[in-house]
Structure formats: structure tokens, C-alpha cells
Amino acid sequence: MATMHPPAYPSPRSLLSGKTVVVTAAAGTGIGFSTAKRCIEEGARVLISDSHARRLGQAAEELSALAGQPVFSMPCDVTQEAEVQQLVDTAVNRLGAIDVLVNNAGLGGTAQLVDMTDEQWSRVLDVSLTGTMRVTRAALRPMLARGSGVIVNNASVLGWRAQAGQSHYAAAKAGVMAFTRCVAMEVATAGIRVNAVSPSLAAHPFLAKVTSEQVLAELTAREALGRAAEPWEVANVIVFLASDLSSYMTGEVISVSSQHP
């Protein structure tokens, strides 16, 4: 299989000019940070959150330098309702409103079901699925009051496809997909759209630290393009869903993948 190289990094198109965006789990080098960066490049004012305060501060400094103005940040553990509500309140106070929420917080791990503990199962679902619900629920209140808003959730191709050792993560991400579709139906008439992306494999340094070279090679071999996605390639699709270019889309889950069966 021939390996294709990523395309050139995209030029800004002002797709989110004047918009305000909140991105969870945006510290580090993954999809969340790339999404915040792409939103800034497209003209948005951004607030980022993460449960890792030190890395969050570093991310905010880097993004502020890019933006030429302060990028707000706030530590938030999405398993704690009080912290989630404080995040939304702070975003509304500092940004004036939340036009776009990107639910990127998630937690993975590998464990065969026969060896999996209740705590392992519950922790993955609490962060990846229930955390998405908590932040969505809190953000919907000010969005409903304004009669507008966009929510983009980060799911995974494992919500559709099987992989050994991933039953907890796959169940959580399949739940994010179903949750996305149901909430979209609840708020459509209020002028709020809810969609999700479903990435397969996005390469970044943290993934390499927690995944063996053998597993990464096996996952890459499944990709028709012969490579993993760059995090910004997933972020591009999130930006599209956040923008008015997707104005007639709600309740959809877009696969950001070249993975074949």
C-alpha cells in the first residue's frame, strides 16, 4: 500500500469570523488543540478547557500568541457537574455567548472484557459519554435562551466498528453518536444544530506514548490512504460543522476516516 502525504495546511477562509467557541480537552497536541487553533485561524474567539491545568496553561499561551490576543482557558473535569457549570458560566461571561461548543473530552484504554473492572468501564463512560452529556446540557441552557448555537461532538469509528480490547470505549462512542442524533431532534426548532465527527486514526505524540508501535502499525494498515490523519485534518471537519457551510446539517455523524473493513 502506497503511503500518501498530508496536503498543505489550509489557508484561513474566515469561516468562523465573529463566532465564539468553547473546546474541551484542548491541551496537548491532539484533536482538541488543533481544533482550537483552526477556530482561531478562522476568526473565532476561543475558550479552551482541560483537566490538566499545566498543559492547559501552555496551550493557552501558544494559542494566545497565534491569535494576537488572550485565549481564555479554564481547568475543567467533565465528570464534575460543578466544574462543568462553572466552565459554561465563565465562557458566557468572558465571551458574551457560546456560539459553538466542541465536546472533545474523552478517555480511552485497552482491556479485555473478561479482565475489565467496573471502575475501568465506568471511568471511560463517565468521561467520554456522560461528560459529553454534562457539557452539552449546561451549554444548551444559554443557547436555548438565545435561540442559536452549534454543538460538535467527537465520536470515533469504534462506535461503528469492532476492535478487541475496546468494548468500553466503543460503547461510549456509540453512545455519543446516538446522543448526538437525539439531542439534535430536541433542539432543532430552537435554532441549534448538533453533529459529530467520527475519526479513525489521528497521529500525535500523546497517542504514540500510550499505544504500542505494533498496534499503531496495524491501525495504519487499515487506512486506505496508508497513513494516519493529522489532527488538523479532523479539526477541519469540525470547523466545517461549526460553520454556516453546514447550515442544513443536524443529527449527523461524519466519518473522518480512510479506514476500510
Secondary structure, 3 states (H helix, E strand, C coil): CCCCCCCCCCCCCCCCCCCEEEECCCCCCCHHHHHHHHHHHCCCEEEEEECCHHHHHHHHHHHHHHHCCCCEEEECCCCCHHHHHHHHHHHHHHHCCCCEEEECCCCCCCCCHHHCCHHHHHHHHHHHHHHHHHHHHHHHHHHHHHCCEEEEEECCHHHCCCCCCCHHHHHHHHHHHHHHHHHHHHHHHHCEEEEEEEECCECCHHHHHHCCHHHHHHHHHCECCCCCECHHHHHHHHHHHHCHHHCCCCCCEEEECCECC
